[in-house]
Each structure stands twice: as structure tokens, then as C-alpha cells.
Amino acid sequence: MSSTNKRFLVDAAKYTATKNYYEAARSYGMLLDSEDSNMLNPDHLMLFAKSLFKLGLDKDQMFNEDENNEESGDDKDDEGDDSDIDDRYNSQSHLTAGIEVSSNIQLDTTLYQFDLEEEDIEEQKKDGNNQNDSNKGAEQEKEDNSNISEEYEEQGNQEDASDHFVDLAEGNIFENALYVAEIAQSIFESTHNNHSIGPLLNLMGDIYQELESFEDAVKSYKKAIELQRDNQLAIAESYIKMAHALRWATDKEIPPKRRNLYLKNAKNTILKVLKPVEGENSIDDDIKAHLKDNLIQIKQDINHNNNPNMDGNMSILQAAFRDSMANTTVNDLSTLVKKPKNKKSKHK
């Protein structure tokens, strides 16, 4: 790998760590544009597709927040705006958690140095934190990055702009993410790399859900399950994702019988993971809690699937009962009831 491509890869990792998915996607895009089009690295394609997916989630979240702010009409001061920025970078994924950092927050770059760069930092500290030296270092790094960008742009000017992966960070982000994932899928399948294609299919299922193509999402998760038979935890996670898609899929897309089969398989798989065979490693408490929460929801989905009208009928009956009670005057009918006369006992 060339030094330029290594730099793109390092930059992409840094931007991903700070949840700046736009710049991460652009870095992966420039990396792929620099690779031979006939020898694209499928792992890089998958990372690029994942960055695009995360970028799409961020954009949707910001759009929804802007709509809510317009509806409420509340004016916010500067402090409120800063908190909004932090909120926008909170992950929507059902499976991820952590402290999110806005892209415009200045970070200690020493946390993201690699190999020889760490030695340079130690030397700078020993020199007594010389400000001039650090400024020169920063200017040099800026110049290096500028040279890389210029080199990339010169290369790009010789090609059709529509063929650039980097341009996929704009436009319909989820459609672009799916396009990249499909390229990675074809390469993985041609090399029979089932180990990597499972996570990719899960990602494609997530993208299909955002595109509201729930039938395709279920198909992707189903295929991921078939290719990960040796990993029960991975299968359980694919089933959890599938169950989420099934809640939105219509009966025409997924018939009730097939839906019920998938849900029951999901339930049984999670139960199996929660009760490992003797000798197997126990799972993490956080993962166990995550599985238990989803197991409860899946059981509710099974009940609803078996009794689709139960919830609706119960709510209608309850509403009718409340209305009738509200409009009814309760009368005391005790005066209309004949009281039995006390009879003297014949036996005294």
C-alpha cells in the first residue's frame, strides 16, 4: 500500500473515532479512488459503506431535529445549540453505545498517532514543549495533507467525476451505501469469504430498513444467518435485526406463517445463547441484558402475530366501556328489591 493510501486509511479511522462520518466517508472514498478499479479491497468497501450508512443516520437525525425545532418555535441560546450538536452525534444503532463527539470539537491528536509518530511526540515533550517546534510540526502536517489532496485532485481531473467513490458522500446516502455494499458483496462471494460476508449482509439489511425495503432487509438477514451457522451469538443478532424489520413489513411482503416461523426461530436462538452449553464461555452481562430485552419484544411479536386483532379489539371494548360509564347515571335499585319477610321458626 502506498504512503498516500495509508494516510487515507489513517484519516478515515480518526474521523470514524470522532464520529465525523462525512469526512470518514470521504477518506474511504479517496482511498478506493486511488486503488486499482479491478482490484478493489472489499474490506475497504465495507468500511466505506458503513461510514455512509452512519452518515445517513446522522443526516436523518439532524433533519428530524430541525423539523421538531421549527414546529415548537422555541428559540435556543448558544448553550442550547452546543448541546444539540452533541445530541445529533448520538448513535441510533440498536447495538452500539458510547460517548459521541462532535466533529468540530478539537481533540488531542496524540491519541490518534501511529507507530513512528508516537516517537516524534515523545521527543517534542522532552525538548521542553517548544511552541515554535510544535507550530512547525503542525504546519508541516498541514502541508503534507494539502499535498495529498492536490495529488488526489490531479489524479481525479484525469478521470470522469461520476466514477469517483468520494462523490458518494453526497446525494442519496443510503442508496449510495447500498451500491458500495453490493460491490463488496460480489467480491466477497467471488472469493468465497463467508466470514466477512455475514457482517456485510447485516449492514445491507440495516440499509434496506432505512430505505423502507423491509422484505429485502429480511432476505439479507436470513442469508447472513445461513452463512454464520458456527456463531450462535452472531445468528441471534441477525434474528434481532430481522425481528425489527418484520414489525414494519406488510403481510403481503412477509406472510404471517413465514413471519411466525422467523420469530420462533429468533426466540429459540436467543434462549440457546442465554443458556450456553457447559464448557462454553459465558457472555457479557451487557450483551445478556440486550438479548433479554429483545427476547421480551419478540415474544410479544409472536403473541400479536398469533392474535392480530386482539390488541385492537381490546382497546375498542375498553374505550366503549369507559364511554358508557361516563354517560350513565347509577341509580340505587335497592328499594325495588323485595326483602324476604322474617318467618318465625316452627320449632321453638
Backbone hydrogen bonds, N-H to C=O, Kabsch-Sander energy under -0.5 kcal/mol:
donor,donor_aa,acceptor,acceptor_aa,energy
6,K,2,S,-2.2
7,R,3,S,-2.0
8,F,4,T,-2.1
9,L,5,N,-2.2
10,V,6,K,-2.6
11,D,7,R,-2.8
12,A,8,F,-2.4
13,A,9,L,-2.0
14,K,10,V,-2.3
15,Y,11,D,-2.7
16,T,12,A,-2.2
17,A,13,A,-2.1
18,T,14,K,-1.4
19,K,16,T,-1.5
20,N,15,Y,-2.7
21,Y,19,K,-1.3
24,A,20,N,-2.0
25,A,21,Y,-2.5
26,R,22,Y,-2.2
27,S,23,E,-2.3
28,Y,24,A,-2.5
29,G,25,A,-2.6
30,M,26,R,-2.6
31,L,27,S,-2.1
32,L,28,Y,-2.5
33,D,29,G,-2.3
34,S,30,M,-1.3
35,E,31,L,-0.6
35,E,32,L,-0.7
39,M,36,D,-2.2
45,L,41,N,-2.0
46,M,42,P,-2.3
47,L,43,D,-2.2
48,F,44,H,-2.3
49,A,45,L,-2.7
50,K,46,M,-2.3
51,S,47,L,-2.2
52,L,48,F,-2.3
53,F,49,A,-2.3
54,K,50,K,-2.5
55,L,51,S,-2.5
56,G,52,L,-2.5
57,L,53,F,-2.0
58,D,54,K,-2.3
59,K,55,L,-2.4
60,D,56,G,-2.3
61,Q,57,L,-2.4
62,M,58,D,-2.5
63,F,59,K,-2.4
64,N,60,D,-2.5
65,E,61,Q,-2.2
66,D,62,M,-2.3
67,E,63,F,-2.1
68,N,64,N,-2.2
69,N,65,E,-2.4
70,E,66,D,-2.1
71,E,67,E,-2.1
72,S,68,N,-2.3
73,G,69,N,-2.1
81,D,77,D,-1.9
82,D,78,D,-2.0
83,S,79,E,-1.6
84,D,80,G,-1.9
85,I,81,D,-2.0
86,D,82,D,-1.7
87,D,83,S,-2.1
88,R,84,D,-2.3
89,Y,85,I,-0.8
89,Y,86,D,-0.8
90,N,87,D,-1.9
100,E,98,G,-0.5
105,I,102,S,-1.5
109,T,107,L,-0.9
111,L,108,D,-2.0
112,Y,109,T,-1.6
113,Q,110,T,-0.9
117,E,114,F,-2.4
118,E,115,D,-1.3
119,E,115,D,-0.8
120,D,116,L,-1.6
121,I,117,E,-1.8
122,E,118,E,-2.0
123,E,119,E,-2.1
124,Q,120,D,-2.0
125,K,121,I,-1.9
126,K,122,E,-1.9
127,D,123,E,-1.4
128,G,125,K,-1.3
129,N,124,Q,-1.1
130,N,124,Q,-0.5
134,S,130,N,-2.0
135,N,131,Q,-2.3
136,K,132,N,-2.3
137,G,133,D,-2.5
138,A,134,S,-2.4
139,E,135,N,-2.6
140,Q,136,K,-2.7
141,E,137,G,-2.5
142,K,138,A,-2.4
143,E,139,E,-2.4
144,D,140,Q,-2.7
145,N,141,E,-2.5
146,S,142,K,-2.2
147,N,143,E,-2.5
148,I,144,D,-2.2
149,S,145,N,-2.4
150,E,146,S,-2.7
151,E,147,N,-2.7
152,Y,148,I,-2.4
153,E,149,S,-2.7
154,E,150,E,-2.6
155,Q,151,E,-1.9
156,G,152,Y,-2.5
157,N,153,E,-2.2
158,Q,154,E,-0.6
158,Q,155,Q,-0.9
159,E,156,G,-1.7
163,D,160,D,-1.9
164,H,161,A,-1.6
167,D,164,H,-0.7
168,L,165,F,-2.2
169,A,166,V,-1.3
170,E,167,D,-1.5
173,I,171,G,-1.3
176,N,172,N,-2.3
177,A,173,I,-2.6
178,L,174,F,-2.2
179,Y,175,E,-2.1
180,V,176,N,-2.2
181,A,177,A,-2.5
182,E,178,L,-2.3
183,I,179,Y,-1.4
184,A,180,V,-2.1
185,Q,181,A,-2.5
186,S,182,E,-2.1
187,I,183,I,-1.7
188,F,184,A,-2.7
189,E,185,Q,-2.7
190,S,186,S,-1.7
191,T,187,I,-1.3
192,H,189,E,-0.8
193,N,188,F,-2.5
194,N,192,H,-1.4
197,I,193,N,-1.5
198,G,194,N,-1.2
200,L,196,S,-1.4
201,L,197,I,-2.5
202,N,198,G,-1.9
203,L,199,P,-2.1
204,M,200,L,-2.5
205,G,201,L,-2.3
206,D,202,N,-2.1
207,I,203,L,-2.3
208,Y,204,M,-2.7
209,Q,205,G,-1.9
210,E,206,D,-1.8
211,L,207,I,-1.6
212,E,209,Q,-1.6
213,S,208,Y,-3.0
214,F,212,E,-0.8
217,A,213,S,-1.7
218,V,214,F,-2.4
219,K,215,E,-2.0
220,S,216,D,-2.2
221,Y,217,A,-2.3
222,K,218,V,-2.5
223,K,219,K,-2.2
224,A,220,S,-2.2
225,I,221,Y,-2.3
226,E,222,K,-1.9
227,L,223,K,-1.5
228,Q,224,A,-0.6
228,Q,225,I,-0.9
231,N,228,Q,-2.1
235,I,231,N,-2.2
236,A,232,Q,-2.6
237,E,233,L,-2.0
238,S,234,A,-2.1
239,Y,235,I,-2.3
240,I,236,A,-2.2
241,K,237,E,-2.0
242,M,238,S,-2.4
243,A,239,Y,-2.8
244,H,240,I,-1.6
245,A,241,K,-1.9
246,L,242,M,-2.5
247,R,243,A,-1.2
248,W,245,A,-1.2
249,A,245,A,-1.5
254,I,250,T,-2.8
259,R,255,P,-2.6
260,N,256,P,-2.7
261,L,257,K,-1.9
262,Y,258,R,-2.4
263,L,259,R,-2.4
264,K,260,N,-2.4
265,N,261,L,-2.3
266,A,262,Y,-2.3
267,K,263,L,-2.5
268,N,264,K,-2.6
269,T,265,N,-2.3
270,I,266,A,-2.3
271,L,267,K,-2.3
272,K,268,N,-1.9
273,V,269,T,-2.1
274,L,270,I,-2.4
275,K,271,L,-1.0
280,E,277,V,-2.3
288,K,284,D,-2.5
289,A,285,D,-2.5
290,H,286,D,-2.2
291,L,287,I,-2.5
292,K,288,K,-2.4
293,D,289,A,-2.4
294,N,290,H,-1.8
295,L,291,L,-2.2
296,I,292,K,-2.0
297,Q,293,D,-1.6
298,I,294,N,-2.6
299,K,295,L,-2.3
300,Q,296,I,-1.8
301,D,297,Q,-2.1
302,I,298,I,-2.2
303,N,299,K,-2.2
304,H,300,Q,-2.5
305,N,301,D,-2.4
306,N,302,I,-2.1
307,N,303,N,-1.8
310,M,307,N,-1.3
311,D,307,N,-0.6
313,N,309,N,-2.9
314,M,310,M,-2.5
315,S,311,D,-2.0
316,I,312,G,-2.0
317,L,313,N,-2.5
318,Q,314,M,-2.6
319,A,315,S,-2.2
320,A,316,I,-2.5
321,F,317,L,-2.4
322,R,318,Q,-2.3
323,D,319,A,-2.3
324,S,320,A,-2.4
325,M,321,F,-2.2
326,A,322,R,-2.0
327,N,323,D,-1.5
328,T,325,M,-0.8
330,V,328,T,-0.5
331,N,329,T,-0.6
333,L,331,N,-0.8
336,L,333,L,-1.1
337,V,334,S,-0.8
338,K,336,L,-0.5
343,K,341,K,-0.6
348,K,346,K,-0.8
